[in-house]
Amino acid sequence: MKGTAVEVSAGLEERPKLSGPRSQITRFILGNPLPLLLVIIVIFTIVFRPVFLSWTNFKNTIADASLLGIMGVAMTFIIIARGIDLSISSTMAITCVGVAILHSKLGVPIVYAVVINLVIGIVIGVVIGLLITKISIPPFIASLGAMYSILGVARLWSGAQAVGGLPKGFSQLWLGDFVGIPIPIWIWLLVVVLGLVIERHMTFGKYIYVIGANPKTARYSGVPVHSTYIKMFALSGLLAALSGILSAARFGSGEPLTGRGYEFLVITAVIVGGTSLVGGKGSTKGTILGALIIAFLRTVMSFWGLRIYWQNFAIGLILIVMVWISVLREER
């Protein structure tokens, strides 16, 4: 019996580990499913739609990704800390409308109108943060309620119509470029640098990861959970307002319906970028990739003539698949 046990033990020890080429390929696919899918789709599209391969198209797609990426920086931090912010689309709408109303109807200089609306975004974020921390309303409910309330105010303020009267030079904030690269992309890069500094070099960023790992432990360890949440949502409001102002420059008017569905696109970009819905894991760098993937997928689907509802279906399916892959990765 002893000999048999030794032989079995030796047999188990000699069994080859799953570290061969197949295992490595499987691990690589599970770790990078969407980038691989995107590369395949883009190559396929270039073959059958050669017009897709142009600098103008790539430049415009990355500019579209900038709105997702800008808001995605703050959303990454919030999701890492086990929160969610659904109000960003409405903050986009009210600031897009607000900059046009302040300038064209109230005569406020455009620079001051921009600054005022950035402050409005911060105030919205602080209010949501206070609802979460002081009244103990869950982030999902607090931001959902804010989303509908702010959207109602935006439509009431604008009369549910586009507000024109923005100066022509203001459109250069979207249409202009520097050394051949559109201004929105430069703004996105600056926001990314801010996100990386917070994430890697600031105590605020370290607190976010500690809270995401275990909120109760973070609180008992002396981490200022409440003030960290307020700062995160203030940053989210600021970046959503910045995106709303860029949208006003893009359309040349204040559009009360700006940002519809952007909250889910941003969340999808963050999840695609590898941020965990259960908190404690994620990065700004991953969200950059997620925003680019979503933007290029939307462009590819447009090139193939897919209607917007099919695009929404595909992006929703992508979100489900990415969460499923995340679960598989955790199990492995």
RAVENVEN-V880384 format. One record per residue. N is the residue number from 1. RES is the residue in three letters. PHI is phi in whole degrees, 0 to 359 (999 if undefined). OMEGA is omega in whole degrees, -180 to 180 (999 if undefined). Layout:
BEGIN
n=N res=RES phi=PHI omega=OMEGA
n=N res=RES phi=PHI omega=OMEGA
END
This chain:
BEGIN
n=1 res=MET phi=999 omega=-180
n=2 res=LYS phi=295 omega=-180
n=3 res=GLY phi=299 omega=179
n=4 res=THR phi=298 omega=-179
n=5 res=ALA phi=298 omega=180
n=6 res=VAL phi=295 omega=-180
n=7 res=GLU phi=296 omega=179
n=8 res=VAL phi=297 omega=180
n=9 res=SER phi=299 omega=179
n=10 res=ALA phi=296 omega=179
n=11 res=GLY phi=297 omega=179
n=12 res=LEU phi=293 omega=-179
n=13 res=GLU phi=292 omega=-177
n=14 res=GLU phi=277 omega=-179
n=15 res=ARG phi=298 omega=-177
n=16 res=PRO phi=294 omega=179
n=17 res=LYS phi=280 omega=-180
n=18 res=LEU phi=280 omega=-179
n=19 res=SER phi=230 omega=-180
n=20 res=GLY phi=282 omega=-179
n=21 res=PRO phi=303 omega=-179
n=22 res=ARG phi=298 omega=180
n=23 res=SER phi=297 omega=179
n=24 res=GLN phi=293 omega=178
n=25 res=ILE phi=295 omega=179
n=26 res=THR phi=299 omega=-180
n=27 res=ARG phi=297 omega=-180
n=28 res=PHE phi=294 omega=-180
n=29 res=ILE phi=294 omega=179
n=30 res=LEU phi=295 omega=-179
n=31 res=GLY phi=277 omega=-176
n=32 res=ASN phi=222 omega=-175
n=33 res=PRO phi=291 omega=-175
n=34 res=LEU phi=286 omega=175
n=35 res=PRO phi=304 omega=179
n=36 res=LEU phi=294 omega=178
n=37 res=LEU phi=298 omega=-179
n=38 res=LEU phi=298 omega=179
n=39 res=VAL phi=300 omega=180
n=40 res=ILE phi=297 omega=-178
n=41 res=ILE phi=295 omega=-179
n=42 res=VAL phi=297 omega=179
n=43 res=ILE phi=298 omega=180
n=44 res=PHE phi=299 omega=-180
n=45 res=THR phi=292 omega=179
n=46 res=ILE phi=298 omega=-179
n=47 res=VAL phi=296 omega=-174
n=48 res=PHE phi=261 omega=177
n=49 res=ARG phi=226 omega=-174
n=50 res=PRO phi=304 omega=-179
n=51 res=VAL phi=297 omega=178
n=52 res=PHE phi=299 omega=-177
n=53 res=LEU phi=275 omega=177
n=54 res=SER phi=215 omega=-180
n=55 res=TRP phi=297 omega=180
n=56 res=THR phi=299 omega=-180
n=57 res=ASN phi=296 omega=180
n=58 res=PHE phi=295 omega=-180
n=59 res=LYS phi=296 omega=180
n=60 res=ASN phi=293 omega=179
n=61 res=THR phi=294 omega=179
n=62 res=ILE phi=292 omega=175
n=63 res=ALA phi=297 omega=175
n=64 res=ASP phi=297 omega=180
n=65 res=ALA phi=295 omega=-177
n=66 res=SER phi=299 omega=179
n=67 res=LEU phi=295 omega=177
n=68 res=LEU phi=297 omega=-177
n=69 res=GLY phi=292 omega=180
n=70 res=ILE phi=298 omega=180
n=71 res=MET phi=288 omega=-179
n=72 res=GLY phi=294 omega=180
n=73 res=VAL phi=300 omega=180
n=74 res=ALA phi=291 omega=-180
n=75 res=MET phi=297 omega=177
n=76 res=THR phi=301 omega=180
n=77 res=PHE phi=298 omega=-178
n=78 res=ILE phi=295 omega=-180
n=79 res=ILE phi=290 omega=175
n=80 res=ILE phi=303 omega=-179
n=81 res=ALA phi=273 omega=176
n=82 res=ARG phi=67 omega=177
n=83 res=GLY phi=242 omega=177
n=84 res=ILE phi=202 omega=178
n=85 res=ASP phi=228 omega=180
n=86 res=LEU phi=269 omega=-174
n=87 res=SER phi=275 omega=-172
n=88 res=ILE phi=298 omega=-179
n=89 res=SER phi=294 omega=179
n=90 res=SER phi=289 omega=175
n=91 res=THR phi=296 omega=173
n=92 res=MET phi=303 omega=-176
n=93 res=ALA phi=296 omega=-174
n=94 res=ILE phi=290 omega=179
n=95 res=THR phi=280 omega=174
n=96 res=CYS phi=297 omega=177
n=97 res=VAL phi=290 omega=-174
n=98 res=GLY phi=298 omega=-178
n=99 res=VAL phi=294 omega=179
n=100 res=ALA phi=287 omega=-179
n=101 res=ILE phi=294 omega=-179
n=102 res=LEU phi=300 omega=-177
n=103 res=HIS phi=279 omega=-171
n=104 res=SER phi=279 omega=-177
n=105 res=LYS phi=257 omega=-178
n=106 res=LEU phi=251 omega=175
n=107 res=GLY phi=73 omega=178
n=108 res=VAL phi=285 omega=177
n=109 res=PRO phi=307 omega=-171
n=110 res=ILE phi=300 omega=180
n=111 res=VAL phi=296 omega=179
n=112 res=TYR phi=292 omega=178
n=113 res=ALA phi=297 omega=178
n=114 res=VAL phi=296 omega=-179
n=115 res=VAL phi=297 omega=-180
n=116 res=ILE phi=300 omega=-178
n=117 res=ASN phi=287 omega=172
n=118 res=LEU phi=296 omega=177
n=119 res=VAL phi=294 omega=177
n=120 res=ILE phi=301 omega=178
n=121 res=GLY phi=299 omega=178
n=122 res=ILE phi=297 omega=-179
n=123 res=VAL phi=298 omega=178
n=124 res=ILE phi=302 omega=179
n=125 res=GLY phi=297 omega=180
n=126 res=VAL phi=296 omega=179
n=127 res=VAL phi=299 omega=178
n=128 res=ILE phi=297 omega=178
n=129 res=GLY phi=299 omega=178
n=130 res=LEU phi=292 omega=177
n=131 res=LEU phi=300 omega=-179
n=132 res=ILE phi=287 omega=-171
n=133 res=THR phi=271 omega=-175
n=134 res=LYS phi=266 omega=-179
n=135 res=ILE phi=251 omega=177
n=136 res=SER phi=62 omega=173
n=137 res=ILE phi=277 omega=180
n=138 res=PRO phi=303 omega=-179
n=139 res=PRO phi=307 omega=-179
n=140 res=PHE phi=300 omega=-177
n=141 res=ILE phi=289 omega=-179
n=142 res=ALA phi=299 omega=-178
n=143 res=SER phi=286 omega=177
n=144 res=LEU phi=294 omega=177
n=145 res=GLY phi=299 omega=178
n=146 res=ALA phi=296 omega=-179
n=147 res=MET phi=303 omega=-178
n=148 res=TYR phi=288 omega=180
n=149 res=SER phi=295 omega=-178
n=150 res=ILE phi=294 omega=179
n=151 res=LEU phi=297 omega=177
n=152 res=GLY phi=298 omega=178
n=153 res=VAL phi=296 omega=-180
n=154 res=ALA phi=299 omega=-180
n=155 res=ARG phi=289 omega=178
n=156 res=LEU phi=295 omega=-178
n=157 res=TRP phi=297 omega=-176
n=158 res=SER phi=265 omega=-175
n=159 res=GLY phi=70 omega=180
n=160 res=ALA phi=61 omega=179
n=161 res=GLN phi=228 omega=177
n=162 res=ALA phi=294 omega=-179
n=163 res=VAL phi=250 omega=-179
n=164 res=GLY phi=267 omega=177
n=165 res=GLY phi=92 omega=178
n=166 res=LEU phi=284 omega=-180
n=167 res=PRO phi=295 omega=-178
n=168 res=LYS phi=299 omega=-180
n=169 res=GLY phi=297 omega=-180
n=170 res=PHE phi=296 omega=-180
n=171 res=SER phi=296 omega=179
n=172 res=GLN phi=294 omega=176
n=173 res=LEU phi=298 omega=176
n=174 res=TRP phi=253 omega=-174
n=175 res=LEU phi=276 omega=-177
n=176 res=GLY phi=288 omega=177
n=177 res=ASP phi=215 omega=177
n=178 res=PHE phi=227 omega=-172
n=179 res=VAL phi=48 omega=175
n=180 res=GLY phi=83 omega=-180
n=181 res=ILE phi=251 omega=-178
n=182 res=PRO phi=304 omega=-180
n=183 res=ILE phi=304 omega=-180
n=184 res=PRO phi=303 omega=179
n=185 res=ILE phi=292 omega=176
n=186 res=TRP phi=298 omega=179
n=187 res=ILE phi=296 omega=177
n=188 res=TRP phi=301 omega=180
n=189 res=LEU phi=300 omega=178
n=190 res=LEU phi=297 omega=179
n=191 res=VAL phi=294 omega=178
n=192 res=VAL phi=297 omega=177
n=193 res=VAL phi=300 omega=177
n=194 res=LEU phi=302 omega=180
n=195 res=GLY phi=298 omega=180
n=196 res=LEU phi=293 omega=178
n=197 res=VAL phi=296 omega=178
n=198 res=ILE phi=299 omega=-174
n=199 res=GLU phi=295 omega=-170
n=200 res=ARG phi=253 omega=-170
n=201 res=HIS phi=233 omega=-177
n=202 res=MET phi=247 omega=177
n=203 res=THR phi=300 omega=177
n=204 res=PHE phi=306 omega=179
n=205 res=GLY phi=294 omega=178
n=206 res=LYS phi=296 omega=178
n=207 res=TYR phi=300 omega=-179
n=208 res=ILE phi=301 omega=-179
n=209 res=TYR phi=291 omega=179
n=210 res=VAL phi=295 omega=178
n=211 res=ILE phi=297 omega=-180
n=212 res=GLY phi=295 omega=180
n=213 res=ALA phi=291 omega=179
n=214 res=ASN phi=194 omega=-177
n=215 res=PRO phi=302 omega=-178
n=216 res=LYS phi=293 omega=178
n=217 res=THR phi=298 omega=179
n=218 res=ALA phi=299 omega=-180
n=219 res=ARG phi=295 omega=-180
n=220 res=TYR phi=291 omega=180
n=221 res=SER phi=273 omega=178
n=222 res=GLY phi=92 omega=177
n=223 res=VAL phi=288 omega=-180
n=224 res=PRO phi=286 omega=-174
n=225 res=VAL phi=300 omega=-176
n=226 res=HIS phi=296 omega=-178
n=227 res=SER phi=293 omega=178
n=228 res=THR phi=294 omega=177
n=229 res=TYR phi=298 omega=-180
n=230 res=ILE phi=297 omega=179
n=231 res=LYS phi=296 omega=180
n=232 res=MET phi=298 omega=-178
n=233 res=PHE phi=287 omega=174
n=234 res=ALA phi=296 omega=177
n=235 res=LEU phi=296 omega=179
n=236 res=SER phi=297 omega=178
n=237 res=GLY phi=296 omega=179
n=238 res=LEU phi=298 omega=-177
n=239 res=LEU phi=288 omega=175
n=240 res=ALA phi=293 omega=177
n=241 res=ALA phi=295 omega=177
n=242 res=LEU phi=300 omega=178
n=243 res=SER phi=294 omega=176
n=244 res=GLY phi=296 omega=179
n=245 res=ILE phi=293 omega=176
n=246 res=LEU phi=298 omega=178
n=247 res=SER phi=294 omega=176
n=248 res=ALA phi=298 omega=177
n=249 res=ALA phi=292 omega=-179
n=250 res=ARG phi=293 omega=-177
n=251 res=PHE phi=270 omega=-178
n=252 res=GLY phi=75 omega=-179
n=253 res=SER phi=198 omega=176
n=254 res=GLY phi=271 omega=-176
n=255 res=GLU phi=258 omega=-178
n=256 res=PRO phi=293 omega=179
n=257 res=LEU phi=260 omega=178
n=258 res=THR phi=301 omega=173
n=259 res=GLY phi=88 omega=-180
n=260 res=ARG phi=303 omega=178
n=261 res=GLY phi=80 omega=-178
n=262 res=TYR phi=293 omega=-180
n=263 res=GLU phi=299 omega=-179
n=264 res=PHE phi=282 omega=176
n=265 res=LEU phi=296 omega=-180
n=266 res=VAL phi=294 omega=179
n=267 res=ILE phi=300 omega=179
n=268 res=THR phi=298 omega=179
n=269 res=ALA phi=299 omega=-180
n=270 res=VAL phi=293 omega=180
n=271 res=ILE phi=292 omega=177
n=272 res=VAL phi=300 omega=179
n=273 res=GLY phi=285 omega=174
n=274 res=GLY phi=103 omega=178
n=275 res=THR phi=286 omega=-176
n=276 res=SER phi=275 omega=178
n=277 res=LEU phi=291 omega=180
n=278 res=VAL phi=271 omega=173
n=279 res=GLY phi=91 omega=174
n=280 res=GLY phi=84 omega=-175
n=281 res=LYS phi=217 omega=178
n=282 res=GLY phi=155 omega=-179
n=283 res=SER phi=202 omega=175
n=284 res=THR phi=297 omega=-179
n=285 res=LYS phi=300 omega=179
n=286 res=GLY phi=295 omega=-179
n=287 res=THR phi=292 omega=175
n=288 res=ILE phi=302 omega=179
n=289 res=LEU phi=297 omega=180
n=290 res=GLY phi=299 omega=180
n=291 res=ALA phi=296 omega=179
n=292 res=LEU phi=294 omega=179
n=293 res=ILE phi=298 omega=-179
n=294 res=ILE phi=297 omega=-179
n=295 res=ALA phi=296 omega=-179
n=296 res=PHE phi=291 omega=177
n=297 res=LEU phi=297 omega=178
n=298 res=ARG phi=295 omega=179
n=299 res=THR phi=295 omega=179
n=300 res=VAL phi=299 omega=-180
n=301 res=MET phi=296 omega=176
n=302 res=SER phi=294 omega=179
n=303 res=PHE phi=296 omega=179
n=304 res=TRP phi=271 omega=174
n=305 res=GLY phi=77 omega=180
n=306 res=LEU phi=286 omega=179
n=307 res=ARG phi=293 omega=-175
n=308 res=ILE phi=298 omega=-179
n=309 res=TYR phi=290 omega=174
n=310 res=TRP phi=289 omega=176
n=311 res=GLN phi=296 omega=178
n=312 res=ASN phi=297 omega=178
n=313 res=PHE phi=300 omega=-178
n=314 res=ALA phi=296 omega=-179
n=315 res=ILE phi=292 omega=175
n=316 res=GLY phi=298 omega=178
n=317 res=LEU phi=295 omega=178
n=318 res=ILE phi=300 omega=180
n=319 res=LEU phi=300 omega=180
n=320 res=ILE phi=297 omega=-179
n=321 res=VAL phi=297 omega=-179
n=322 res=MET phi=294 omega=177
n=323 res=VAL phi=295 omega=178
n=324 res=TRP phi=297 omega=178
n=325 res=ILE phi=298 omega=178
n=326 res=SER phi=299 omega=178
n=327 res=VAL phi=295 omega=178
n=328 res=LEU phi=299 omega=-179
n=329 res=ARG phi=296 omega=179
n=330 res=GLU phi=296 omega=180
n=331 res=GLU phi=295 omega=180
n=332 res=ARG phi=291 omega=999
END
